[in-house]
């Protein structure tokens, strides 16, 4: 009898230890020198030890309270990532952290050269696969957009301007040039960072750009999430979207050059904006379809 009691006590102790923040680890990601066959336990590769190559693989390996440390290699991370549920949550005194070190999470892709169709004069068009929101980028920045309501308005496009009409992106080149001679890209990936049913999470020091919907989307069920030092720019719908019953703090972030809203809220969400620069250059600073917003310097 005493032996069975002893075994039960040992199991309970081990379970409690595994459930504490002391077992959290640092997981390293490097999209130049990393490999998803590594273990993610070291920033520099040696044998089979070293950083993962993708954020997706690092998050798959993560557990509650871990820190995912991203190397800023100068090469963009071209993927969409999701933090969801208990595995990507933290503790009140030991949050789950995604630390970007200034790295770029990129949602755009180059327009394939063969996708451009000649319309007439210096006017060309192509049809991207995702159309609910869209941006055409020139040299990595949103190109000048003209709003059109009827086909005839497209004739008013000036060189280097673009418009969206009936599922087609139209672009007017400069005289005697083809679209292929420009660095033109479009919003190819849907959302940069999705948060869903997570708590005690910090996402810091990332540039999140070029996504077809939002740079960051706190979809629902998010508690005690803090976005720190993010630069959310050039996304087709919004830089940051907070929905459902989520609770998010936007701290020391730069949000601008997004398509429909810089920050959008909906549902029963609550968003705190602290010490952040939210621009109104390309769209309203804040678009509310429900939710509460508090701002402080």
C-alpha positions in Angstrom: 0.0 0.0 0.0 2.8 2.4 0.9 4.5 1.7 -2.4 1.4 2.6 -4.4 1.0 5.8 -2.4 4.7 6.7 -3.0 4.3 6.2 -6.8 1.2 8.5 -6.8 3.1 11.2 -4.9 6.0 11.0 -7.4 3.7 11.3 -10.3 2.0 14.3 -8.8 5.4 16.0 -8.1 6.7 15.4 -11.6 3.4 16.7 -13.1 3.7 19.9 -11.0 7.3 20.4 -12.0 6.5 20.0 -15.7 3.7 22.5 -15.4 6.0 25.3 -14.0 7.8 27.9 -16.0 11.1 26.5 -15.0 10.8 23.9 -17.8 10.3 26.6 -20.5 13.2 26.9 -23.0 14.6 29.2 -25.7 13.9 28.1 -29.3 16.1 29.7 -32.0 15.2 30.4 -35.6 17.5 31.4 -38.4 16.2 31.4 -42.0 19.7 31.5 -43.5 21.8 29.0 -41.4 19.0 27.1 -39.8 17.4 23.8 -40.7 14.1 22.4 -39.6 15.8 19.1 -38.9 17.8 20.7 -36.1 16.6 20.7 -32.5 16.2 24.5 -32.2 18.1 24.6 -28.9 21.1 26.7 -30.1 21.6 29.9 -32.1 24.5 28.4 -34.0 24.5 25.1 -35.8 26.8 22.2 -34.8 26.1 18.7 -36.0 22.3 18.3 -35.6 22.1 21.0 -32.9 21.1 24.5 -34.0 18.3 26.8 -35.0 15.2 25.9 -37.0 14.9 27.5 -40.4 11.2 28.4 -40.2 9.0 30.1 -37.6 6.3 27.5 -38.3 8.6 24.6 -37.2 9.7 26.5 -34.1 6.1 27.1 -33.0 5.3 23.5 -33.7 8.0 22.5 -31.3 7.1 25.0 -28.6 5.3 24.5 -25.4 3.8 26.7 -22.8 6.1 29.5 -21.6 8.7 29.1 -24.2 10.6 31.9 -25.9 11.0 31.8 -29.7 14.0 33.9 -30.6 14.2 35.0 -34.3 17.5 35.9 -35.9 17.5 39.1 -38.0 19.4 37.8 -41.0 18.5 40.5 -43.4 16.4 38.0 -45.3 12.6 38.2 -44.8 10.7 35.3 -43.2 8.0 34.6 -45.9 5.4 32.7 -44.0 2.1 33.1 -42.0 2.2 32.0 -38.3 -0.4 31.2 -35.7 -0.1 31.2 -31.9 -3.0 29.1 -30.6 -4.1 27.4 -27.4 -2.2 26.3 -24.4 1.0 25.3 -26.2 1.6 28.9 -27.3 0.4 30.5 -24.1 2.5 31.5 -21.1 2.2 32.1 -17.4 1.4 35.4 -15.6 5.0 35.7 -14.5 6.6 33.9 -17.5 4.8 34.8 -20.8 5.2 32.9 -24.1 7.4 35.2 -26.2 8.1 35.7 -29.9 11.2 37.9 -30.1 11.8 39.2 -33.6 15.0 41.3 -33.1 13.9 43.5 -36.0 13.4 40.7 -38.5 10.8 41.1 -41.3 7.8 38.9 -41.7 6.8 39.3 -45.3 3.5 38.6 -47.0 4.1 39.8 -50.5 5.4 38.0 -53.5 6.7 39.2 -56.9 4.1 39.4 -59.6 5.0 36.6 -62.1 6.3 38.1 -65.3 3.9 36.0 -67.5 0.8 37.1 -65.5 0.9 40.7 -66.9 -1.6 41.2 -69.8 -1.2 44.2 -72.1 -4.4 46.4 -72.2 -3.3 49.3 -74.4 -0.9 52.2 -74.4 1.2 51.8 -71.2 -1.6 50.0 -69.4 -1.3 46.5 -68.1 -3.2 44.2 -65.8 -3.0 41.0 -63.8 -5.3 39.0 -61.6 -4.0 38.0 -58.1 -5.4 34.8 -56.5 -6.7 36.7 -53.4 -9.0 39.6 -54.1 -11.0 40.7 -51.0 -8.2 43.2 -50.2 -5.1 43.8 -52.3 -2.1 46.0 -52.6 0.5 46.5 -55.4 4.0 47.2 -54.2 6.7 49.1 -56.0 10.2 48.6 -54.7 8.8 47.0 -51.6 6.4 49.9 -50.7 2.7 50.4 -51.6 2.5 52.0 -55.0 0.3 55.0 -55.5 -3.3 53.8 -55.7 -6.2 55.5 -57.6 -9.8 54.6 -56.6 -12.0 53.9 -59.6 -15.7 53.0 -59.9 -16.1 52.4 -63.6 -13.9 51.0 -66.3 -13.6 54.4 -68.0 -11.9 55.8 -64.9 -8.9 53.5 -65.5 -7.9 55.8 -68.4 -7.0 58.4 -65.8 -4.3 56.3 -64.3 -1.0 58.2 -64.3 2.4 56.4 -64.8 3.3 54.3 -61.7 -0.3 54.4 -60.4 -2.5 51.3 -60.0 -6.1 50.5 -59.3 -8.3 47.5 -58.5 -11.4 46.9 -60.7 -13.5 43.8 -61.1 -10.9 41.4 -59.7 -8.1 42.9 -61.9 -5.1 45.0 -60.8 -4.3 47.6 -63.4 -0.9 49.4 -63.6 0.3 52.1 -65.9 4.0 52.1 -66.7 6.2 54.9 -67.7 6.6 55.4 -71.5 8.5 52.6 -73.3 8.7 50.3 -70.2 7.1 47.0 -69.3 5.8 45.9 -65.9 8.6 43.3 -65.8 11.2 46.1 -65.6 9.9 47.2 -62.2 10.1 45.4 -58.8 6.3 44.8 -58.5 4.8 42.6 -55.9 1.4 41.9 -54.4 -0.1 40.7 -51.1 0.1 36.9 -51.4 -0.3 35.6 -47.9 -3.4 36.2 -45.8 -2.3 37.2 -42.2 1.1 37.6 -40.7 0.5 36.6 -37.1 -2.7 35.1 -35.9 -3.5 34.9 -32.2 -6.3 32.6 -31.1 -7.3 31.5 -27.6 -3.9 32.3 -26.1 -3.0 34.1 -22.9 0.1 35.7 -21.4 1.8 36.3 -24.7 4.3 38.9 -25.9 5.2 39.5 -29.5 8.0 42.0 -29.9 10.4 43.7 -32.4 9.1 42.4 -35.7 8.3 44.2 -39.0 5.1 42.7 -40.3 4.3 43.8 -43.9 2.7 42.9 -47.2 -0.2 40.7 -46.0 -3.5 40.4 -47.8 -5.6 40.9 -44.7 -3.9 42.0 -41.5 -0.3 42.2 -40.2 -1.5 40.9 -36.8 -5.0 39.5 -36.1 -6.0 38.7 -32.5 -9.0 36.6 -33.6 -10.8 35.7 -30.4 -10.2 34.4 -26.9 -6.9 36.3 -26.5 -6.0 37.4 -23.0 -3.1 39.4 -21.7 -1.4 39.7 -25.1 1.2 42.5 -25.6 2.5 43.7 -29.0 5.7 45.5 -28.3 7.9 47.4 -30.8 6.1 46.1 -33.9 6.1 47.9 -37.2 3.0 46.9 -39.0 3.0 48.5 -42.5 1.7 48.0 -46.0 -0.9 45.4 -45.2 -4.0 45.3 -47.5 -6.7 45.6 -44.8 -5.1 46.6 -41.5 -1.9 46.6 -39.5 -3.5 45.2 -36.4 -6.9 43.7 -36.0 -8.5 42.8 -32.6 -11.7 40.8 -32.5 -14.0 38.6 -30.5 -13.5 39.0 -26.8 -9.7 39.5 -27.1 -7.7 41.8 -24.8 -4.6 43.2 -26.4 -2.1 45.9 -25.5 -0.3 47.7 -28.3 2.9 49.1 -26.8 5.5 51.3 -28.6 4.4 50.1 -32.1 4.5 51.9 -35.4 1.4 51.3 -37.5 0.9 52.9 -40.9 0.6 52.6 -44.7 -2.1 50.0 -44.4 -5.0 49.8 -46.8 -8.4 50.1 -44.9 -7.4 50.8 -41.3 -4.3 51.1 -39.3 -5.9 49.4 -36.3 -9.4 47.8 -36.5 -11.5 46.4 -33.7 -14.7 44.4 -33.6 -16.9 42.3 -31.3 -16.4 42.7 -27.6 -12.6 43.2 -27.8 -10.6 45.6 -25.7 -7.5 47.3 -27.1 -5.0 49.4 -25.2 -2.7 51.6 -27.3 0.2 52.9 -25.3 3.2 55.0 -26.6 2.5 54.0 -30.2 2.6 55.9 -33.4 -0.6 55.1 -35.3 -0.6 57.1 -38.6 -3.6 58.2 -40.6 -1.7 58.6 -43.9 -3.3 55.9 -46.1 -6.4 55.0 -44.0 -8.1 56.0 -40.7 -6.1 55.5 -37.6 -8.7 53.3 -35.9 -11.8 51.7 -37.5 -14.2 50.3 -34.9 -16.9 47.7 -35.7 -17.4 47.1 -32.0 -14.9 46.7 -29.3 -13.3 49.3 -26.9 -10.2 51.3 -27.5 -8.1 53.1 -24.9 -5.2 55.3 -25.8 -2.4 56.7 -23.6 1.0 58.3 -24.3 
